[in-house]
Amino acid sequence: MEFWKLIILGVVGLLVAAILIEVWLKRGKLPTTLADTVGKESSHAQANKPDLGMEAIDMDVVREAERLNTTLERKNSIYRK
């Protein structure tokens, strides 16, 4: 057999072995629903998160970014003319 065929056969063999191991490890377990999984994570994470809205935005950072963009636009328009 050629070497490249052995490589392909090895990759396919590893893939089949990984699938069989996963099936063997998950046997007998009931599948959980997405709602159960997301519900557990979201209720735990929601308690630590701050409220969303305008009070969470740092307006100084926004103004600084706007000033930088305006300056860059002016410099680009000067070089184009």
N, C-alpha and C positions, 0 to 999 in steps of 0.2 A: 504494500500500500504506500502511496505517496505521503509525504510529510504533511502537506496541507489538508489532506483528507483525515489524517489522524487528529489534527488540531480541531477541525470541525466536529469530528466524532466526540472528542473530549469535551468540547463546549456543550454539545447537545446532552451528553451524559451527565455533566454537572447540573445542567438545567433540570433534567428529569429527577436527579437525586434531590435537588433543592425543593422541588414540588412535592415529592414523596415525603420528605422530612416535614414540610409544613403541614401536609394532610395528617401525618401521624401525630404531630404535636397538638393539632386542633381537634382531634377526634373526641367525641363525647361532650364538647363544650357547646352551649347554646349560643347562637349568634346574637349579639346585642344590636339594638336598633340605633340608627343615627341620632334619633331624638334623645335616647338615653345617654349616649356618649357626649353629645353637645350640651345637653342639659347639665350634666355633672361639671363639665369644664366651665361653662358660662356662669353658673351660679357661684362658683368659687372665685372666678376672676372679677366678677362685677362688683364685689364688695370693696376691692382695692383700687378700682379705677375712679378718677375724679369725674365730676359732671362735665359733659360736653357742652359747648356753646361759646359765645363770644368772650366770656370771662376766662376761658382757657387759652385764648390767643394772646400772644405777647405782641402788642401793636408796635412797640419800638422796633422789633425785628422786622416786621412787615414794612414799616416806613424806611428803615435802612436798606432793605432789598429794593424798594421802589426807587430810592435815590440812586443806588448803584446802577439799576437798569436804565434810568434816565441818563445818567452820566455816560454809560456805555453806548446808548443810542446816539447821543450827541457826538461822541468821538467817531463812531462809525459813519455818521452822516457827513462829518467834516472831511474824512479821508476819501469818500466817494466823489465829492464834488470837484 
